Amino acid sequence: MTVFKTILRWLGLVPPVPAAAPAAEDASEQLDALAPLQVAPRAGVAANTSRAASFVCREELLDRSEQIAGYEFALGRKLQSPMLEKSAKLRQVHDEALLRNLSPLAVSSLLGDRFAFIRLSSASLGSLLLPAFANRNVIIMITPATAVEGDLAGVRTALRRLQDLGVKHGWSLDRPLPGMGEFLEQAALVEIDTTAFDGIQLKKMCVDLHASKGKPRVIAGRIQTADDFSLCYQSGFDYFMGPFVCSRENWHPPKSEVNRLLVFEVLNMIRSGADFGVIADRLRNDPILTYKLLRYINSPGIGMLRRIDKIPQALLILGRDQFSRWLSLLLFDLNQPGYIGRVLNENALTRARFMERLAGRGRLPQEADKLFMIGLFSLLDVMMKQPLTAILQQISLPDDVVSALQGEPGAMRDALALAMAVESKAPEEIAAAALLCALDAQQVTAVMLEALDWAQTVVGAGKS
């Protein structure tokens, strides 16, 4: 009984301090009441229309050009435990909670050309929520694959249903499984747990899958280090994910064409109230910076109704605060960055947009521009490989922005803590940070997805 309650509490389906339940109610009845697996209620039981939301985590997935190709959305690694895999009932509750949290958010429509994948057990392939995920961007990754050994006919029926719905699917493999051939040929993706096989096995599996009839794309999953990534890259995998993506070890920022000292100088001029003409003259001396800045300003992410061709025009139309934020983006401009630089860049933009879009919600202040700058600058020390205190000494920022960046308590710091927690794999960290901001899971997840979409748009504008 304790195990069931603990899992449900992690999923956000019961309060942190549960009220005493009637002694006669067994675990099965509790699961049915809190996360019903059918639409129609049982006789004598009222329909449960209020569903508690859970906090959704994301994990980046890279392609062979070391660009972010998509994301996995999950309820956190803590929930991907052997305990869930041993109970089909608990696993279905977990899967239904994940689908229920993502289905109203139109996750696929917010990812552009990227794809989202969502792990489900084979027992959840009959979910009535799956039609909402019939989109070219969404792929249901089926796990554990051991289900094929016990019920081949049932798996075939479930896969036909997915095909009829227009839902793409793939498989996650963490052990050799005889009899998987016919299913792998139908898959869009196959993920291989790199911690479960040696280098020779990984290369052979990748080659065999690419040579199979269906030619699925192959993901190297759970990659731990940069060396493991290199091995998998040489083995021919199409996509790569795991802790290595966000590792900052031995990070050496590549050079940038942008004169960052000039960016700091102009930001200080704007903050001090310098005349627009003087600011424009200072920027005019650096054509590369001017070109890149105008390119960002004219990107779809800013939503300008007409094109801006000159710096004085940009200053007049945007105003000081908006102009400052777009100029600040150039601090993240890198020449030929590797995957760490790209992920850092996009995470900084996502943090900035996430915080900006939360302005005025819950207990957070209305000051969207300040929240944007806090999110953007919060990763600048990693990007530039300098202490944040040294960077803050070079630029004049509002006192409350500096305080939040330096970790001093307050609503703006709470917003930054939430933005950082959303990047983790721990929903309990997100829940604690959201509580301080007085925000719920549905708000946080919706804004996170919108921020990912916006950051992708801006990154694309920077490449054009």
C-alpha positions as CSV (number, residue, x, y, z in Angstrom):
1,M,0.0,0.0,0.0
2,T,2.8,2.4,0.9
3,V,4.5,1.7,-2.5
4,F,1.3,2.6,-4.4
5,K,0.9,5.9,-2.4
6,T,4.5,6.9,-2.9
7,I,4.4,6.4,-6.7
8,L,1.1,8.3,-6.9
9,R,2.5,11.1,-4.9
10,W,5.5,11.4,-7.2
11,L,3.1,11.6,-10.1
12,G,1.2,14.5,-8.5
13,L,-1.9,12.4,-8.3
14,V,-2.3,12.8,-4.5
15,P,-1.3,15.6,-2.2
16,P,2.1,15.6,-0.5
17,V,0.5,14.9,2.8
18,P,-2.4,12.5,2.0
19,A,-5.6,12.4,4.0
20,A,-6.5,9.1,5.6
21,A,-8.2,6.8,3.1
22,P,-11.1,4.6,4.0
23,A,-9.8,1.2,5.3
24,A,-12.1,-0.7,2.9
25,E,-10.6,0.9,-0.2
26,D,-8.0,-1.3,-1.8
27,A,-5.1,-0.3,-4.0
28,S,-6.8,-1.1,-7.2
29,E,-9.8,1.1,-6.3
30,Q,-7.5,4.0,-5.4
31,L,-5.7,3.7,-8.7
32,D,-9.0,3.6,-10.6
33,A,-10.4,6.6,-8.8
34,L,-7.3,8.8,-9.1
35,A,-6.2,7.9,-12.7
36,P,-9.0,5.9,-14.3
37,L,-7.9,3.7,-17.2
38,Q,-11.3,3.9,-18.8
39,V,-13.5,6.8,-19.9
40,A,-16.8,5.6,-18.5
41,P,-17.1,5.5,-14.7
42,R,-17.9,2.2,-12.9
43,A,-21.5,1.7,-11.7
44,G,-22.1,3.8,-8.6
45,V,-18.9,5.8,-9.0
46,A,-19.0,9.4,-10.1
47,A,-16.8,10.4,-13.0
48,N,-13.6,12.0,-11.9
49,T,-13.2,15.2,-14.0
50,S,-10.6,17.0,-12.0
51,R,-7.2,15.5,-12.7
52,A,-4.1,16.6,-10.8
53,A,-1.3,17.7,-13.1
54,S,2.3,16.4,-12.9
55,F,5.5,18.2,-13.7
56,V,7.0,17.2,-17.0
57,C,10.8,17.0,-17.6
58,R,12.6,17.2,-20.9
59,E,15.9,15.8,-22.2
60,E,17.7,16.9,-25.4
61,L,18.4,14.6,-28.2
62,L,21.2,15.4,-30.7
63,D,21.6,14.4,-34.4
64,R,24.9,13.7,-36.3
65,S,25.5,17.4,-37.0
66,E,25.4,17.9,-33.2
67,Q,22.2,20.0,-33.4
68,I,19.2,19.5,-31.1
69,A,16.9,17.2,-33.1
70,G,14.2,16.7,-30.5
71,Y,13.3,16.0,-26.9
72,E,12.1,13.2,-24.7
73,F,9.3,14.3,-22.4
74,A,8.9,12.4,-19.2
75,L,7.7,12.6,-15.6
76,G,11.3,12.2,-14.4
77,R,13.9,9.5,-14.2
78,K,13.0,8.8,-10.6
79,L,9.8,7.4,-11.9
80,Q,11.4,5.2,-14.5
81,S,12.2,2.6,-11.8
82,P,12.2,-1.2,-11.7
83,M,9.2,-0.8,-9.3
84,L,7.1,0.5,-12.1
85,E,8.2,-2.2,-14.6
86,K,7.2,-4.9,-12.2
87,S,3.6,-3.7,-12.0
88,A,1.6,-3.2,-15.2
89,K,-1.1,-1.4,-13.3
90,L,1.3,1.2,-11.8
91,R,3.1,1.6,-15.2
92,Q,-0.3,2.3,-16.8
93,V,-1.0,5.0,-14.2
94,H,2.4,6.5,-14.9
95,D,1.8,6.5,-18.7
96,E,-1.7,7.9,-18.4
97,A,-0.5,10.7,-16.2
98,L,2.2,11.6,-18.8
99,L,-0.2,11.5,-21.7
100,R,-2.8,13.5,-19.8
101,N,-0.3,16.2,-19.0
102,L,1.0,16.5,-22.6
103,S,-2.2,16.0,-24.7
104,P,-3.9,19.4,-24.0
105,L,-0.7,21.3,-24.8
106,A,-0.3,20.3,-28.4
107,V,3.3,19.5,-27.8
108,S,4.0,18.4,-31.3
109,S,2.8,21.8,-32.8
110,L,5.4,23.6,-30.7
111,L,8.5,21.9,-31.9
112,G,8.8,22.9,-35.5
113,D,10.9,20.4,-37.4
114,R,12.0,18.6,-34.2
115,F,10.4,15.6,-32.8
116,A,9.2,14.6,-29.4
117,F,9.3,11.1,-28.0
118,I,7.3,9.7,-25.2
119,R,8.0,6.4,-23.5
120,L,5.1,4.1,-22.9
121,S,4.8,0.5,-21.9
122,S,3.2,-1.9,-24.3
123,A,0.3,-2.2,-21.9
124,S,-0.6,1.4,-22.5
125,L,-0.9,1.2,-26.3
126,G,-4.6,1.0,-25.9
127,S,-4.9,4.4,-24.2
128,L,-7.8,6.5,-25.3
129,L,-5.5,9.6,-25.1
130,L,-3.2,8.4,-28.0
131,P,-5.2,10.0,-30.8
132,A,-4.1,13.4,-29.6
133,F,-0.5,12.4,-30.5
134,A,-1.2,11.6,-34.2
135,N,1.4,14.0,-35.6
136,R,4.6,13.7,-37.6
137,N,6.6,15.1,-34.8
138,V,5.6,12.7,-32.0
139,I,7.0,9.2,-31.7
140,I,5.8,6.8,-29.0
141,M,8.7,4.8,-27.7
142,I,7.5,1.4,-26.4
143,T,9.2,0.0,-23.3
144,P,9.9,-2.6,-22.0
145,A,10.3,-4.6,-25.1
146,T,10.0,-7.9,-23.1
147,A,6.2,-7.7,-23.7
148,V,6.7,-9.2,-27.2
149,E,7.8,-12.5,-25.7
150,G,4.5,-13.1,-23.9
151,D,1.8,-11.8,-26.3
152,L,2.9,-11.4,-29.9
153,A,-0.7,-11.3,-31.1
154,G,-1.6,-8.6,-28.6
155,V,1.4,-6.5,-29.7
156,R,0.5,-6.8,-33.3
157,T,-3.0,-5.6,-32.6
158,A,-1.7,-2.6,-30.6
159,L,0.7,-1.7,-33.4
160,R,-2.1,-1.9,-36.0
161,R,-4.1,0.5,-33.8
162,L,-1.3,3.0,-33.7
163,Q,-0.9,2.8,-37.4
164,D,-4.6,3.4,-37.9
165,L,-4.5,6.4,-35.6
166,G,-1.5,7.8,-37.5
167,V,0.8,7.6,-34.4
168,K,4.4,6.8,-35.0
169,H,6.2,4.4,-32.8
170,G,9.6,3.1,-31.9
171,W,11.2,0.6,-29.5
172,S,13.6,1.0,-26.5
173,L,16.0,-2.0,-26.2
174,D,18.1,-2.7,-23.1
175,R,18.8,-6.4,-23.7
176,P,18.9,-8.8,-26.7
177,L,15.4,-10.0,-27.4
178,P,14.8,-12.8,-29.9
179,G,11.7,-12.4,-32.1
180,M,11.9,-8.6,-32.3
181,G,12.7,-8.5,-36.0
182,E,9.2,-8.1,-37.4
183,F,8.5,-5.3,-34.9
184,L,11.7,-3.3,-35.4
185,E,11.1,-3.3,-39.2
186,Q,7.9,-1.3,-38.5
187,A,9.5,1.2,-36.2
188,A,10.4,4.8,-37.0
189,L,13.1,4.8,-34.2
190,V,15.0,2.2,-32.2
191,E,16.7,3.3,-29.1
192,I,19.6,1.2,-27.7
193,D,20.7,1.5,-24.1
194,T,24.5,2.0,-24.5
195,T,25.1,1.0,-20.9
196,A,23.8,-2.5,-21.6
197,F,26.1,-3.5,-24.5
198,D,29.8,-3.3,-25.3
199,G,31.2,-1.3,-28.2
200,I,31.3,-4.3,-30.7
201,Q,27.7,-5.1,-29.9
202,L,26.6,-1.5,-30.3
203,K,28.2,-1.2,-33.7
204,K,26.8,-4.5,-34.9
205,M,23.2,-3.6,-33.8
206,C,23.4,-0.3,-35.5
207,V,24.6,-1.7,-38.7
208,D,22.0,-4.5,-38.7
209,L,19.2,-2.1,-38.0
210,H,20.2,0.2,-40.8
211,A,20.4,-2.8,-43.2
212,S,17.0,-4.1,-42.2
213,K,13.9,-3.8,-44.3
214,G,12.4,-0.9,-42.4
215,K,15.7,1.0,-42.0
216,P,14.7,2.7,-38.7
217,R,16.7,5.6,-37.4
218,V,18.8,4.5,-34.4
219,I,19.3,6.3,-31.1
220,A,22.2,5.8,-28.8
221,G,20.6,6.2,-25.4
222,R,22.0,6.9,-21.9
223,I,25.4,8.0,-23.2
224,Q,27.5,9.0,-20.2
225,T,30.6,10.7,-21.5
226,A,32.0,12.6,-24.5
227,D,34.2,9.5,-25.2
228,D,31.1,7.3,-25.3
229,F,29.5,9.8,-27.7
230,S,32.5,9.6,-30.0
231,L,32.3,5.8,-30.0
232,C,28.6,5.8,-30.8
233,Y,29.1,8.5,-33.5
234,Q,31.8,6.3,-35.1
235,S,29.5,3.3,-34.9
236,G,27.0,5.1,-37.1
237,F,24.1,6.0,-34.8
238,D,21.7,8.6,-36.0
239,Y,20.8,10.3,-32.7
240,F,22.4,10.6,-29.3
241,M,21.1,11.3,-25.8
242,G,22.2,11.0,-22.2
243,P,24.0,12.9,-19.4
244,F,26.9,13.7,-21.8
245,V,24.8,16.3,-23.6
246,C,24.8,18.8,-20.6
247,S,28.2,17.9,-19.2
248,R,30.3,21.1,-18.9
249,E,33.6,19.2,-18.3
250,N,36.5,20.5,-20.4
251,W,34.3,23.1,-22.0
252,H,36.4,25.5,-24.1
253,P,34.2,28.2,-25.7
254,P,35.0,28.7,-29.4
255,K,35.9,32.2,-30.6
256,S,33.1,34.6,-31.5
257,E,33.0,37.1,-34.3
258,V,31.2,39.4,-32.0
259,N,33.2,41.9,-30.0
260,R,31.7,41.1,-26.5
261,L,33.5,44.1,-24.9
262,L,31.6,46.4,-27.4
263,V,28.4,44.7,-26.5
264,F,29.0,45.4,-22.8
265,E,29.9,49.0,-23.6
266,V,26.8,49.6,-25.6
267,L,24.6,47.9,-23.0
268,N,26.1,50.3,-20.4
269,M,25.4,53.3,-22.7
270,I,21.8,52.3,-23.0
271,R,21.5,51.8,-19.3
272,S,23.1,55.2,-18.6
273,G,20.6,57.0,-20.9
274,A,23.0,57.9,-23.7
275,D,21.4,59.5,-26.7
276,F,20.2,57.2,-29.4
277,G,22.4,58.9,-32.0
278,V,25.5,58.3,-29.9
279,I,24.6,54.6,-29.5
280,A,24.0,54.2,-33.2
281,D,27.3,55.8,-34.0
282,R,29.2,53.5,-31.7
283,L,27.6,50.4,-33.3
284,R,28.1,51.7,-36.8
285,N,31.9,51.1,-36.4
286,D,31.3,47.4,-36.1
287,P,29.6,46.0,-39.2
288,I,29.6,42.4,-38.0
289,L,27.8,43.2,-34.8
290,T,25.3,45.5,-36.6
291,Y,24.6,42.8,-39.2
292,K,24.0,40.1,-36.6
293,L,21.9,42.4,-34.4
294,L,19.6,43.4,-37.3
295,R,19.3,39.7,-38.2
296,Y,18.0,38.8,-34.8
297,I,15.7,41.8,-34.6
298,N,14.1,40.9,-37.9
299,S,13.6,37.2,-36.9
300,P,10.0,35.8,-36.5
301,G,10.7,35.5,-32.7
302,I,10.3,39.3,-32.2
303,G,7.2,39.6,-34.3
304,M,8.0,42.9,-36.1
305,L,5.3,44.0,-38.5
306,R,7.8,45.6,-40.8
307,R,11.5,45.1,-41.5
308,I,14.1,47.2,-39.6
309,D,17.2,48.1,-41.6
310,K,19.1,50.6,-39.5
311,I,20.2,50.8,-35.8
312,P,18.6,54.2,-35.2
313,Q,15.3,52.9,-36.5
314,A,15.6,49.8,-34.2
315,L,16.3,52.0,-31.1
316,L,13.3,54.2,-31.8
317,I,10.8,51.3,-32.5
318,L,12.0,48.9,-29.8
319,G,13.0,51.3,-27.0
320,R,15.9,50.8,-24.6
321,D,14.8,47.7,-22.8
322,Q,13.8,45.7,-25.8
323,F,16.9,46.8,-27.8
324,S,19.1,45.7,-24.8
325,R,17.7,42.2,-24.7
326,W,18.3,41.6,-28.4
327,L,21.8,43.0,-28.2
328,S,22.5,40.7,-25.3
329,L,21.7,37.7,-27.4
330,L,25.0,38.4,-29.3
331,L,26.9,37.5,-26.2
332,F,26.0,33.9,-27.0
333,D,27.1,34.0,-30.6
334,L,29.9,31.5,-31.3
335,N,31.9,30.4,-34.4
336,Q,31.2,26.7,-35.2
337,P,30.1,25.7,-31.7
338,G,30.0,22.0,-30.8
339,Y,27.0,20.4,-29.1
340,I,27.8,21.9,-25.7
341,G,27.8,25.4,-27.1
342,R,24.6,24.8,-29.0
343,V,22.8,23.3,-26.0
344,L,24.1,26.2,-23.7
345,N,22.9,28.8,-26.2
346,E,19.5,27.3,-26.5
347,N,19.1,26.6,-22.8
348,A,19.9,30.3,-22.1
349,L,17.4,31.5,-24.6
350,T,14.8,29.0,-23.3
351,R,15.4,30.2,-19.7
352,A,15.1,33.8,-20.7
353,R,11.8,33.3,-22.6
354,F,10.4,31.0,-19.9
355,M,11.0,33.6,-17.2
356,E,9.7,36.4,-19.3
357,R,6.5,34.5,-20.1
358,L,5.9,33.9,-16.4
359,A,6.0,37.6,-15.5
360,G,3.0,38.6,-13.5
361,R,1.8,35.0,-12.8
362,G,1.6,33.6,-9.3
363,R,3.9,35.5,-7.0
364,L,6.3,36.6,-9.8
365,P,6.7,40.3,-10.6
366,Q,5.4,41.9,-13.8
367,E,8.8,43.0,-15.0
368,A,9.2,40.7,-18.0
369,D,12.3,42.4,-19.5
370,K,14.2,42.0,-16.2
371,L,13.2,38.4,-15.9
372,F,14.3,37.8,-19.5
373,M,17.8,39.3,-18.8
374,I,18.2,37.2,-15.6
375,G,17.5,34.0,-17.5
376,L,19.8,35.0,-20.4
377,F,22.7,36.1,-18.2
378,S,22.4,33.1,-15.8
379,L,24.4,30.9,-18.2
380,L,26.8,33.6,-19.5
381,D,29.5,32.5,-17.0
382,V,29.5,29.0,-18.4
383,M,29.4,30.3,-22.0
384,M,32.3,32.7,-21.5
385,K,34.2,30.5,-19.0
386,Q,34.4,33.5,-16.6
387,P,33.1,34.0,-13.0
388,L,29.7,35.6,-13.1
389,T,30.9,38.2,-10.6
390,A,33.6,39.3,-13.1
391,I,31.1,39.6,-15.9
392,L,28.7,41.6,-13.8
393,Q,31.5,44.1,-13.0
394,Q,31.7,44.8,-16.8
395,I,28.1,45.7,-17.3
396,S,25.5,48.0,-15.6
397,L,22.4,46.0,-14.8
398,P,19.4,46.9,-12.5
399,D,20.1,46.1,-8.8
400,D,17.3,43.5,-8.5
401,V,18.7,41.7,-11.7
402,V,22.2,41.6,-10.2
403,S,20.8,40.4,-6.8
404,A,18.9,37.5,-8.5
405,L,21.9,36.5,-10.5
406,Q,24.0,36.5,-7.3
407,G,21.6,34.2,-5.5
408,E,20.0,36.7,-3.1
409,P,16.5,35.6,-2.0
410,G,13.5,37.2,-3.7
411,A,10.7,36.6,-6.3
412,M,13.1,37.1,-9.2
413,R,15.5,34.5,-7.8
414,D,12.6,32.1,-7.3
415,A,11.7,32.5,-11.0
416,L,15.3,31.7,-11.9
417,A,15.3,28.7,-9.6
418,L,12.2,27.4,-11.4
419,A,13.7,27.9,-14.8
420,M,16.8,25.9,-13.7
421,A,14.7,23.2,-12.1
422,V,12.7,22.6,-15.3
423,E,16.0,21.6,-17.0
424,S,16.5,18.9,-14.4
425,K,15.3,15.3,-14.5
426,A,13.7,15.6,-11.1
427,P,10.0,16.6,-10.9
428,E,10.2,17.0,-7.2
429,E,12.7,19.9,-7.7
430,I,10.3,21.5,-10.2
431,A,7.4,21.1,-7.8
432,A,9.3,22.7,-4.9
433,A,10.4,25.7,-7.1
434,A,6.9,26.1,-8.6
435,L,5.4,26.2,-5.1
436,L,7.6,29.2,-4.2
437,C,6.3,30.9,-7.3
438,A,2.7,29.9,-6.7
439,L,2.5,28.2,-10.1
440,D,0.9,24.8,-11.0
441,A,2.2,22.0,-13.2
442,Q,0.0,22.8,-16.2
443,Q,1.2,26.5,-16.3
444,V,4.9,25.5,-16.0
445,T,4.8,22.8,-18.7
446,A,2.8,25.0,-21.1
447,V,5.3,27.9,-20.7
448,M,8.3,25.5,-21.0
449,L,7.0,24.2,-24.3
450,E,6.3,27.7,-25.7
451,A,9.8,28.8,-24.6
452,L,11.4,25.8,-26.4
453,D,9.6,26.8,-29.6
454,W,10.6,30.4,-29.3
455,A,14.2,29.6,-28.6
456,Q,14.3,27.3,-31.6
457,T,13.0,30.1,-33.8
458,V,15.6,32.6,-32.6
459,V,18.5,30.0,-33.0
460,G,17.3,29.4,-36.5
461,A,17.4,33.2,-37.2
462,G,20.9,33.4,-35.9
463,K,22.0,30.8,-38.5
464,S,20.4,32.3,-41.5
